[in-house]
Amino acid sequence: VTGASFFVFSGALKSSSGYLAKSSIVEDGVMVQITAESMDSLRQALREMKDFTITCGKVDADDPQEHVHIQWVEDDKNFSKG
């Protein structure tokens, strides 16, 4: 589990790269590189406020290296109050 100040999603990953998706730490945030097709699916999930999972790693790997889970949670109105 990684906490981050921000996330960047880039839809510029080429299908021919051999990766499902790639993630990396950028300063105090996380950058996730995905294919254009995955970006379309992510946009749709965000519009519909649905959870979305991105599997990172090589296409031919037996076990994926990482998962990026985008989850909608209840609004916590007491966060950073004061």
C-alpha positions in Angstrom: 0.0 0.0 0.0 1.4 3.4 -1.0 0.0 6.8 0.1 0.6 9.6 -2.3 -0.1 13.3 -2.6 -1.1 13.0 -6.2 -1.5 10.5 -9.0 -0.7 11.0 -12.7 -2.3 8.7 -15.3 -0.7 8.7 -18.7 -2.4 7.0 -21.6 0.8 7.1 -23.8 2.0 3.5 -23.1 2.3 1.6 -26.4 0.8 -1.9 -26.7 4.0 -3.0 -28.3 6.0 -2.1 -25.2 5.4 -5.5 -23.7 3.8 -4.0 -20.5 0.3 -4.1 -19.3 1.0 -0.9 -17.4 3.9 0.7 -15.5 3.9 2.5 -12.2 6.6 4.7 -10.7 7.1 7.0 -7.7 7.4 10.7 -8.8 8.5 13.0 -5.9 5.6 12.5 -3.4 3.2 11.0 -5.9 2.7 8.1 -8.2 2.7 8.0 -12.0 0.8 5.2 -13.8 1.5 4.7 -17.5 -1.4 2.8 -19.3 -2.4 2.1 -22.9 -4.9 4.4 -24.6 -7.5 1.6 -24.4 -7.1 1.4 -20.6 -7.3 5.2 -20.3 -10.7 5.1 -22.1 -11.8 2.4 -19.6 -10.5 4.4 -16.6 -12.3 7.6 -17.8 -15.5 5.7 -18.1 -15.1 4.2 -14.6 -14.4 7.7 -13.1 -17.5 9.2 -14.9 -19.6 6.4 -13.4 -17.9 6.5 -10.0 -17.0 2.8 -10.2 -13.9 1.1 -8.7 -11.2 0.3 -11.2 -8.1 -1.9 -11.1 -4.9 -1.5 -13.2 -2.6 -4.5 -13.4 1.0 -3.4 -13.8 3.9 -5.6 -15.2 5.0 -7.4 -18.3 2.4 -8.9 -20.5 4.1 -12.4 -20.4 4.8 -12.4 -16.7 3.4 -15.3 -14.6 2.5 -13.0 -11.7 1.7 -9.3 -12.1 4.1 -7.1 -10.1 1.6 -4.5 -8.9 -2.0 -3.5 -8.9 -3.3 0.0 -8.7 -6.8 0.0 -7.2 -9.0 3.1 -7.5 -11.7 2.9 -5.0 -14.6 5.2 -4.2 -15.2 5.6 -0.5 -17.6 7.4 1.8 -17.0 11.1 2.1 -15.2 11.9 5.4 -16.2 15.4 6.3 -14.0 15.5 9.4 -10.8 15.3 7.4 -8.4 18.2 7.9 -10.9 20.1 9.9 -9.8 23.2 11.8 
